[in-house]
C-alpha cells in the first residue's frame, strides 16, 4: 500500500465542530486519491473528564503521567466517546469508517516506559507504553475491504495490560508498518510558526537544524516539539512525505510545513 496516507488528528480539534466539518470534507477528497488511516488523540477531553472527577492529571513536557485512574479515564474518553463520535461523523460524510484501538488484534504491542530523568527529576510515567512491535494485518484487512480505520492510541503488552501511548507516536508507528507514502500531522494552528500567534511566521519547510534552533530559542516546545520529533522519526523510517498542517489543508497543503531531513 505504497500510496497509503496516515492522518493524525489532534484532540483539540475534536471540540471545534466547524473545523471538523472542513476536515471531513478535505478527508473525503483525499480518500478519493489514496486509502487513509486516521489516528486521533484526545488529551483535552481526557483532562476535562478527569477534572469532572476531581482529578488533576500531571503533564510533563507535553506527556501525560498515567496513573491507574488516568488510564481508566483515557479508555472512557478515547476508545469510548471520542472514537465513536469520529466514526459517526465520518459515516455522516460518506466515509466507511471503522473505530478501533491500537490494542485491537494485538496491533500495537508495547512495553511499560521506564522512568525518565527530566530536568534533574526522575519521572515515572506510569501506564505509558513504548512501542515494541506493530502487527498491521488487521488494518490491512480493513483497508483491503474498503474501510477507513479510525484508531485510538491505546496499546497492549504481552500480559494483556493496556497502556496510554502518545497518539503522534502511534500514528508514526502505524505509518511505518504499513509503508505509507504520506504522513500528515493535523493541528488546529496548521504548520510550524516561529511566532505561534502570527500566521505570517509559518515555515514552509523545517529541517533538523531549524528544529534544533527552535528548541534552543524556545519557539518550538510542548506538543509541537513532540510532533516534530515524531515527524523526523517518520522520515528516518522511510516515509517520503511528512507534513504538519491544518484540517482544511489535507490536499492542497498550501499553508503546511513540510518536514525534511
C-alpha positions, 0 to 999 in steps of 0.5 A: 500500500505504497500510496497509503496516507496516515492522518493524525488528528489532534484532540483539540480539534475534536471540540471545534465542530466547524473545523471538523466539518472542513476536515471531513470534507478535505478527508473525503477528497483525499480518500478519493486519491489514496486509502487513509488511516486516521489516528486521533488523540484526545488529551483535552477531553481526557483532562476535562473528564478527569477534572469532572472527577476531581482529578488533576492529571500531571503533564510533563513536557507535553506527556501525560503521567498515567496513573491507574485512574488516568488510564481508566479515564483515557479508555472512557474518553478515547476508545469510548466517546471520542472514537465513536463520535469520529466514526459517526461523523465520518459515516455522516460524510460518506466515509466507511469508517471503522473505530478501533484501538491500537490494542485491537488484534494485538496491533500495537504491542508495547512495553511499560516506559521506564522512568525518565530523568527530566530536568534533574527529576526522575519521572515515572510515567506510569501506564505509558507504553513504548512501542515494541512491535506493530502487527498491521494485518488487521488494518490491512484487512480493513483497508483491503475491504474498503474501510477507513480505520479510525484508531485510538492510541491505546496499546497492549503488552504481552500480559494483556495490560493496556497502556496510554501511548502518545497518539503522534507516536502511534500514528508514526508507528502505524505509518511505518508498518504499513509503508505509507507514502504520506504522513500528515500531522493535523493541528488546529494552528496548521504548520510550524510558526516561529511566532505561534500567534502570527500566521505570517511566521509559518515555515514552509519547510523545517529541517533538523537544524531549524528544529534544533534552533527552535528548541534552543530559542524556545519557539518550538516546545510542548506538543509541537516539539513532540510532533516534530520529533515524531515527524523526523522519526517518520522520515528516518523510517522511510516515509517520503512525505511528512507534513504538519498542517491544518484540517482544511489543508489535507490536499492542497497543503498550501499553508503546511510545513513540510518536514525534511531531513 
